[in-house]
Amino acid sequence: MTDIVQYETRQRVALITLNRPEARNAVNGEVADGLEAAVDRMEADPDVWIGILSANTDGQSSPVFCAGADLKAVNSGQGATLATERGGFAGFVYRERRKPIIVAVDGLATAGGCEIVLAADLVVASSRSAFGLAEVKRNLIAAAGGLFRLPRAVGRAAAMEAILTGEPIPATRAHALGLVSRLTEPGQTLDEAFRLADQITSNAPLAVWASREIVVAADTADDDTLRAMSDRAMGTLMRSDDLGEGLTAFIEKRPPVWTGR
């Protein structure tokens, strides 16, 4: 049986793939458990420094990255299985982690699928993609982070319109508003996500992880908390082996060889 969430590694990068194309990659209990397990595996592997989350859209006439919650599962009383204790919806949207995740979207990300995107760190999307929170069309709300993460990503006015109408934001506009980091042609998102990952993994992993933690915390923490976090992180980096390697490589005019220690 093919894994409903696939996991593989390519050098320093973990590729996690939602693999339920026949159901528009909708989240059921298996997807939630599989995605949480994949993130656990990424976090535990010292040789992996960053993740990419993608989706299999083979056979779909209109590609869908993720259609959100599997409403058949919800209607049959299995709604509780769509979330995990640590990760929340899809085992992902509230999952605490250290390593950044790039989401590669080549199609529609709607409802909980958009909330998965909003929980990632960077978004690479094709021009045929779109991002929506359609819950109001089903007498629901985007309770897995969408109602507060989308305004942070695109601004209050654009988010309010998308949330109250239920209509998706096209990728080109999402790029202009700041949700999408890199915009590609259809079929090229995964390649571009790997190019972005390669750029990030050329840098010191401890510094990347510490920087990510503070940027994420900036959404809710006050300046005093963020300053304390920055001071602690700098102290840790100053004591690391990689600091010496970074400085030596600069002096010797060569690429550094990072160890993550």
Backbone torsions as a table, in degrees:
resi	resn	phi	psi	omega
1	MET	NA	133.6	-179.9
2	THR	-72.2	136.4	179.0
3	ASP	-61.7	135.2	-179.3
4	ILE	-75.5	-21.1	168.1
5	VAL	-129.4	116.6	-176.1
6	GLN	-95.7	150.9	-178.3
7	TYR	-138.7	130.5	172.7
8	GLU	-148.6	162.0	178.0
9	THR	-120.5	143.5	174.3
10	ARG	-131.7	103.1	-175.2
11	GLN	55.6	-116.5	-176.0
12	ARG	-90.8	6.4	-171.2
13	VAL	-114.7	133.3	171.5
14	ALA	-96.9	127.8	175.5
15	LEU	-104.0	117.4	179.5
16	ILE	-111.0	127.1	-174.5
17	THR	-126.1	122.8	170.3
18	LEU	-69.8	128.1	-169.6
19	ASN	-131.1	61.3	176.5
20	ARG	-134.7	55.4	-171.7
21	PRO	-62.5	-30.4	-178.5
22	GLU	-66.3	-19.7	178.3
23	ALA	-113.6	23.9	-179.5
24	ARG	56.9	31.8	178.8
25	ASN	55.9	30.6	177.3
26	ALA	-64.4	149.4	-174.4
27	VAL	-87.8	118.2	167.6
28	ASN	-115.9	-170.9	-177.7
29	GLY	-61.7	-37.1	179.9
30	GLU	-65.7	-41.3	178.8
31	VAL	-64.1	-44.9	-179.7
32	ALA	-60.3	-47.1	179.7
33	ASP	-65.8	-40.2	-178.3
34	GLY	-68.3	-38.6	-179.8
35	LEU	-70.4	-40.4	177.1
36	GLU	-62.6	-42.6	179.8
37	ALA	-63.7	-36.8	179.3
38	ALA	-65.9	-42.0	177.9
39	VAL	-66.1	-39.8	175.9
40	ASP	-57.6	-43.4	-178.7
41	ARG	-64.8	-42.8	178.1
42	MET	-61.3	-46.8	-177.3
43	GLU	-64.2	-33.0	-175.2
44	ALA	-82.6	-15.3	-174.9
45	ASP	-90.8	111.6	-178.5
46	PRO	-66.7	-17.6	-179.8
47	ASP	-86.5	-7.6	178.5
48	VAL	-106.0	127.1	-175.7
49	TRP	-111.4	-14.1	-176.9
50	ILE	-157.2	156.0	178.5
51	GLY	-121.7	155.3	170.6
52	ILE	-124.1	129.4	177.7
53	LEU	-108.8	122.4	-179.5
54	SER	-131.3	-174.9	-179.7
55	ALA	-144.8	144.0	175.8
56	ASN	-83.0	119.2	178.8
57	THR	-114.3	18.8	-178.6
58	ASP	-58.6	134.4	175.8
59	GLY	83.0	-1.8	179.6
60	GLN	-88.4	128.7	179.1
61	SER	-68.8	-35.7	173.7
62	SER	-123.6	105.6	-171.7
63	PRO	-56.7	136.0	178.5
64	VAL	-128.6	115.9	174.8
65	PHE	-61.2	-51.7	176.6
66	CYS	-163.9	129.1	-179.3
67	ALA	-88.3	6.2	179.0
68	GLY	90.4	-147.3	-177.5
69	ALA	-66.2	141.8	173.4
70	ASP	-73.9	102.7	-174.4
71	LEU	-67.0	-24.6	174.7
72	LYS	-65.8	-40.6	177.3
73	ALA	-65.8	-41.3	178.3
74	VAL	-62.9	-44.6	-176.3
75	ASN	-67.2	-24.7	-179.5
76	SER	-92.4	9.5	176.2
77	GLY	88.6	12.2	-178.6
78	GLN	-101.4	18.0	-175.0
79	GLY	-56.9	-35.3	-177.8
80	ALA	-65.0	-22.9	-177.0
81	THR	-78.8	-9.0	-177.6
82	LEU	-79.8	-5.0	178.5
83	ALA	-129.4	154.3	174.1
84	THR	-114.4	162.5	-177.1
85	GLU	-63.0	-40.9	-178.0
86	ARG	-85.3	-35.9	-170.8
87	GLY	-100.0	-14.8	-173.5
88	GLY	71.1	-153.0	-176.7
89	PHE	-54.8	134.9	179.6
90	ALA	63.7	11.4	-176.8
91	GLY	66.7	18.3	-168.0
92	PHE	-137.4	-40.5	-164.4
93	VAL	-65.0	-26.4	177.8
94	TYR	-118.3	16.0	-177.0
95	ARG	-71.1	119.7	174.6
96	GLU	-74.2	134.7	179.7
97	ARG	-153.3	164.3	-178.2
98	ARG	-98.9	-36.0	-171.0
99	LYS	-92.7	141.1	-179.5
100	PRO	-70.3	152.4	175.9
101	ILE	-127.8	127.7	172.7
102	ILE	-95.3	131.7	175.5
103	VAL	-103.8	130.0	-179.4
104	ALA	-106.3	111.1	-173.2
105	VAL	-113.5	123.5	177.6
106	ASP	-131.1	67.1	-176.5
107	GLY	152.8	-163.9	-176.9
108	LEU	-80.8	131.4	170.8
109	ALA	-118.2	106.6	-173.0
110	THR	-127.3	153.9	179.2
111	ALA	52.7	-125.0	179.8
112	GLY	-61.4	-24.6	175.1
113	GLY	-65.6	-38.2	175.3
114	CYS	-68.3	-35.8	179.1
115	GLU	-67.4	-31.7	172.2
116	ILE	-63.4	-45.0	177.9
117	VAL	-58.8	-45.7	-177.5
118	LEU	-65.2	-22.8	179.2
119	ALA	-84.8	-10.2	176.3
120	ALA	-80.2	177.8	-175.5
121	ASP	-99.4	-34.1	-179.5
122	LEU	-140.5	146.0	-177.3
123	VAL	-122.5	122.3	169.1
124	VAL	-109.1	125.5	-174.8
125	ALA	-137.0	150.4	174.9
126	SER	-86.5	164.0	-178.0
127	SER	-66.8	-17.1	178.0
128	ARG	-91.4	3.9	-179.6
129	SER	-82.0	164.3	175.4
130	ALA	-156.1	156.7	-173.7
131	PHE	-131.6	118.6	-175.9
132	GLY	-140.2	156.1	172.4
133	LEU	-121.4	92.9	-171.0
134	ALA	-94.3	13.7	-172.6
135	GLU	-58.9	-34.1	-178.4
136	VAL	-61.6	-22.3	178.0
137	LYS	-72.6	-12.0	-179.1
138	ARG	-122.3	18.8	-177.6
139	ASN	58.8	41.3	177.0
140	LEU	-129.0	174.1	171.9
141	ILE	-126.7	159.7	178.9
142	ALA	-80.8	80.0	-170.7
143	ALA	-89.2	2.4	-178.9
144	ALA	-102.4	36.1	175.2
145	GLY	106.0	-16.3	-174.4
146	GLY	-63.2	-36.5	-175.0
147	LEU	-68.4	-23.3	176.8
148	PHE	-111.7	-22.9	179.3
149	ARG	-81.1	-35.5	-179.9
150	LEU	-64.8	-44.0	175.6
151	PRO	-59.2	-36.3	177.3
152	ARG	-65.1	-33.5	-175.1
153	ALA	-82.0	-37.5	-172.1
154	VAL	-123.2	-2.9	-177.2
155	GLY	97.2	154.9	-172.7
156	ARG	-64.5	-45.0	-174.4
157	ALA	-64.0	-49.2	-179.3
158	ALA	-64.8	-39.5	179.9
159	ALA	-66.9	-43.6	-179.0
160	MET	-60.6	-42.9	178.2
161	GLU	-61.4	-46.9	-179.0
162	ALA	-63.7	-39.5	-176.3
163	ILE	-72.2	-42.7	-174.6
164	LEU	-80.7	-27.7	176.4
165	THR	-88.7	-25.7	-174.8
166	GLY	77.4	6.8	-178.2
167	GLU	-90.8	139.4	-175.4
168	PRO	-74.1	156.3	174.7
169	ILE	-93.1	120.9	178.4
170	PRO	-62.3	152.9	-174.9
171	ALA	-59.0	-39.1	-178.8
172	THR	-62.5	-39.7	178.3
173	ARG	-72.7	-38.4	178.2
174	ALA	-61.1	-34.6	176.5
175	HIS	-67.6	-44.4	179.7
176	ALA	-64.6	-33.0	-178.9
177	LEU	-81.6	-15.3	176.0
178	GLY	106.4	-1.4	177.5
179	LEU	-71.9	-42.3	-178.0
180	VAL	-94.5	128.3	179.6
181	SER	-80.1	-45.5	-179.1
182	ARG	-133.6	133.6	-178.8
183	LEU	-108.2	133.6	-176.7
184	THR	-127.8	173.2	168.6
185	GLU	-75.9	156.1	176.6
186	PRO	-53.6	140.1	178.5
187	GLY	84.6	-1.5	-175.4
188	GLN	-114.6	6.0	-173.6
189	THR	-67.8	-39.6	-176.9
190	LEU	-67.2	-42.0	177.3
191	ASP	-60.3	-42.5	-179.6
192	GLU	-68.4	-36.3	177.3
193	ALA	-62.9	-38.3	177.2
194	PHE	-68.8	-36.3	176.2
195	ARG	-63.1	-41.6	177.3
196	LEU	-64.8	-43.2	178.6
197	ALA	-61.4	-39.9	179.1
198	ASP	-63.0	-39.5	177.4
199	GLN	-62.7	-41.3	-177.7
200	ILE	-70.4	-41.3	-177.3
201	THR	-75.6	-5.8	172.5
202	SER	-77.5	-11.7	179.7
203	ASN	-97.1	169.0	-177.3
204	ALA	-66.9	121.6	-174.5
205	PRO	-62.7	-38.3	-179.6
206	LEU	-62.0	-40.1	179.3
207	ALA	-69.7	-38.7	177.4
208	VAL	-62.0	-47.7	-177.5
209	TRP	-65.5	-41.5	179.3
210	ALA	-65.4	-41.6	179.0
211	SER	-63.0	-44.0	178.2
212	ARG	-58.6	-45.0	-178.0
213	GLU	-58.5	-41.5	-177.5
214	ILE	-73.6	-39.8	177.6
215	VAL	-61.8	-42.9	178.3
216	VAL	-63.6	-42.9	-179.5
217	ALA	-65.6	-25.5	-177.7
218	ALA	-62.6	-18.5	178.0
219	ASP	-64.5	-30.4	-172.5
220	THR	-130.6	-21.4	-174.2
221	ALA	-84.3	154.9	176.8
222	ASP	-83.7	171.1	-174.6
223	ASP	-63.0	-37.0	179.7
224	ASP	-63.5	-42.1	178.4
225	THR	-64.2	-43.1	-179.0
226	LEU	-66.6	-36.7	177.4
227	ARG	-65.2	-41.5	178.6
228	ALA	-64.4	-41.1	177.1
229	MET	-61.7	-42.6	179.8
230	SER	-63.8	-41.6	179.3
231	ASP	-63.9	-42.6	179.2
232	ARG	-64.3	-43.2	-179.0
233	ALA	-63.6	-43.3	179.7
234	MET	-63.1	-39.3	177.7
235	GLY	-61.7	-42.3	178.2
236	THR	-64.0	-43.6	-179.6
237	LEU	-65.4	-37.2	179.9
238	MET	-65.4	-23.8	179.9
239	ARG	-95.3	0.2	-174.3
240	SER	-85.0	155.7	175.2
241	ASP	-64.3	-34.4	-176.1
242	ASP	-66.2	-22.4	176.8
243	LEU	-63.3	-47.3	178.3
244	GLY	-60.9	-40.2	179.2
245	GLU	-64.8	-42.1	-179.5
246	GLY	-63.0	-43.4	-179.9
247	LEU	-69.4	-41.2	179.7
248	THR	-64.6	-42.5	179.6
249	ALA	-62.9	-37.3	178.2
250	PHE	-63.9	-45.7	-179.8
251	ILE	-64.4	-39.9	-177.6
252	GLU	-85.0	-0.6	178.1
253	LYS	55.9	51.8	177.8
254	ARG	-138.6	160.6	175.8
255	PRO	-66.3	137.2	178.3
256	PRO	-72.0	153.9	175.1
257	VAL	-112.2	98.7	-174.8
258	TRP	-81.1	146.9	176.8
259	THR	-115.6	-16.0	-175.7
260	GLY	77.8	21.0	179.3
261	ARG	-127.3	NA	NA
